[in-house]
Amino acid sequence: MRGDFQVRFCERLGLKRPCLLDCETLPAITQITTTRFYNSMIELPKTIRSARFDEIPKNSSAFERLQKFDNAKIVEGYTFKFKEADNEEHKQIPFKFYSEININNSGLWDLIIALTDLLPDLSALIIGDSDSEPNYCDYIQKIDLIEKLRKFKTELTKDPFLEWGIIYHDKQSLTEIFVSDSKYIKFWGGDIDKFRTIMTTFSLMQVDDLEFIDEYPKVRQPLRLFEQSIIDTNELINELKK
């Protein structure tokens, strides 16, 4: 049994068999498995996939970009950038740092809810389709807003034509969670320690050269093709704007 396990494990790692799991091979195996898990592409919603070569004009920059997709670093993790003190636009906005976060789609909702702990009790919804300017709604109790959104978490985490977020902004601070149409998170905030604690809780590491699915040619498909009991994009926007 032990020998069979060793053979199967070595085959999964792409190592020649037989291989012995001794004190010399274990460090190498640990490094291989860590690298492979770290470089695994994130789980996307069924509504989003990378384009195929037969869907892109050959003599185009998009085709050239797609050729690099196999080496794309679209993995779980987050970027982290401090506010630029010499940036004129940044000077007008009271935040301390900005982050973009990739997480498996099955964990997206839970991460959003965790990040809402960084918002005050009053917060506002931002929502719109990806081809239009977003709508900024009135401030309400955060707990009530979350309960309102929870009913539509399938649409909010999987609809590739929908962008939305939750924000608090006054003269002293800006905290914003924004979910792009490609279903990764953009975050502006001020509490660095609490933010990093949440990232650690979700086993997310800082990856400075992190990439995102919308940096490559992609295909979006309506959520209704996969889920029947959902609300279409525009109907949802109108419902949540009320």
Residue, then its C-alpha position, 0 to 999 in steps of 0.5 A: m500500500r505504501g509503495d502504491f501511494q508513492v508511485r501514484f504521488c510521484e506520477r502526479l508530480g511528473l516524476k519518473r518512477p519508482c521514486l522513494l519518499d526519503c529525506e532527500t526527495l521530500p524537500a524537492i517534492t515539497q517545493i514542486t507541490t508548493t509551486r504547482f498549487y501556487n501557479s494554479m489558475i483561479e476558478l472563474p465563474k462558468t460565465i467567463r472563460s479565456a477566448r480560443f484562438d479560433e475566436i480571435p483574428k490572427n493578425s491582431s494584438a489580441f491574438e498575440r496576447l492570447q498566445k501568452f495566456d498559458n503563462a499568465k499569473i491569474v492565481e489567487g492573491y492580491t496586489f498592494k499599493f500605497k497611496e501616491a503622495d505626489n499624485e494630484e488625483h490621489k491627494q483629493i481622495p482620503f484613502k491609504f492603500y489600494s489593492e486588487i484581489n483574485i480569489n476562486n469564484s466559490g470564495l468570492w462572496d465570503l471574502i466580500i462579506a469579510l471585507t465589509d467589516l472594514l466599512p462603518d455602519l452606514s454604507a452605500l451600494i454602487i451598481g451598474d452594467s459594465d458598459s455604463e457609468p455606475n449608479y451611486c445609491d443612498y447610504i443605509q445601514k450596512i447590515d440591511l444592505i448586506e441582507k438585501l444583497r445576499k438574496f442575489k449573491t449568485e448574480l452578484t458573483k457570477d454575472p459577467f455584465l454586472e459591476w457593483g460595490i459597497i462604499y463609505h466616503d467622507k472628507q476623512s476617509l474612503t473605504e470601497i469594495f468594488v467587484s468588476d465584471s470579471k469578478y475580482i475585487k478592487f479595494w480602497g481603504g485605510d486600515i492596513d492591519k485589518f485588511r492584511t488579517i482578512m487576506t491571511t484568513f483567506s490564505l491569500m498572499q501578496v503577489d506583486d506581479l499578479e494578473f487578471i482575466d481581463e488582461y487577456p482576451k476573454v468570452r462572457q456568457p449570460l448567466r441565464l445559460f447556466e442558472q435558470s432561477i436568476i434575475d437578468t442584469n438590468e432587472l437586478i440593477n433596477e431592483l437594487k437601486k430602489 
